[in-house]
Amino acid sequence: WTEKVVGKKGGSKYDLADDLEDVDFEDPGNADDEGWETEDEMEADMEQDDSELTFSKHTGLVFCVSLDPLTNSLAVTGGEDDRAFVWRVNDGEVLLECMGHKDSVTCAVFSHDSSLVATGDMSGLIKVWKVETKEEIWSFEVGDLEWMEWHPGAPVLLAGTNDGNVWMWKIPAGDCKTFQSAACQSTSGKILPDGKRAAVGYEDGTMRVWDLKQGNAVHVIKGQDGHQGALTCLACNKDGSLVLTGSVDGNAKLINTSTGKVVGVFSVDKGKGRGSKDEDDNNSVESVGFCNILPLVAVAYLDGTLAIYDLPTQALRHRCQHEAGIVHLQWEESSSVVSTCSLDGALRLWDARSGYMVSEYRGHAAEILDFTINREASLAVTASGDNQAKVFCLQRPDR
């Protein structure tokens, strides 16, 4: 399949080699990639579709997408049409249509062994489906759903709601545990790689590290240590020793999960001498992530800045500017390439070592709301406000 694709796309005028032929890398002005396109090319962009496959079964915005962890051959997408679909990424064939939701499906994820898929809607109705038999095996209703995630090694599901609760269930038995905190919404959560703890962010700027077995909060990062606004996102490094949190306050904070101490604060505006008129207007952090192979972190902002920071020194390495707000970022599993999707409908790959854009993929007629990349970093699947999901073949000169 990939051979066929390579042959097909090799001659595209958007080939990286052509793009970079006349770029003078000495001139830092080019790093922003502004002014690269003529008006004619902008016109061409509107029709440009770099995708291999378009999935068009949704009849409303597509909010979320995940790949099955085992084979990376199945995608699940959830949408505004109150439906989720499990479909094959190589031909778009639907394996399972997840029906019965009462509101937009905003969370849809495969379990660690890809045997189950969980779908959750905004109203708090969660359903679990067995992929092989295509049947619903469990459902439960909670308050308005904010996030949902599977345990990395067991059929255990975690979800956070806007009343501040975090729920944990064994599936399909349904044994249930709740982790309660002050009545402000739980905005994001991540089970740490040890499978024993979860880092959870809240609307009041607090982060808690929960012991999943004991049911207590081991660390509460709040007040001056916490954020001065709602948490929007969080990520942990490969061994779970560090968590990076992002907030509407414009900061990203690095937290040591064993001590609960804040060991770093990243702010893109530090020392930039911003004018006082901007002071109230914080630049929200939308997505954060750790590089697996180099001591780097990426922080994506609503103003379109992708900042690459050095972990040991906390210095700002690169500022990769987008023309529109960034929605989500994802590092490749085993390289220094970080991908972003943004409100302008493009997917972009950046080399964090140089700060340069490696490639750009277009085809959506509206913003990309979510995306994911397979382990080999050969494929990206996007979910968009144009009611479509798309599969893009990622190619790079060094592959």
Secondary structure, 3 states (H helix, E strand, C coil): CHHHHHHHHCCCCCCHHHHHHCCCCCCHHHHHCCCCCCHHHHHHHHHCCCCCEEECCCCCCEEEEEECCCCCCEEEEEECCCCEEEEECCCCCEEEEECCCCCCEEEEEECCCCCEEEEEECCCEEEEEECCCCEEEEEEECCCEEEEEECCCCCEEEEEECCCCEEEEECCCCCEEEECCCCCCEEEEEECCCCCEEEEEECCCCEEEEECCCCCEEEEECCCCCCCCCEEEEEECCCCCEEEEEECCCCEEEEECCCCCEEEEECCCCCCCCCHHHCCCCCCEEEEEECCCCCEEEEEECCCEEEEEECCCCCEEEEEECCCCEEEEEECCCCCEEEEEECCCCEEEEECCCCCEEEEECCCCCCEEEEEECCCCCEEEEEECCCCEEEEECCCCCC
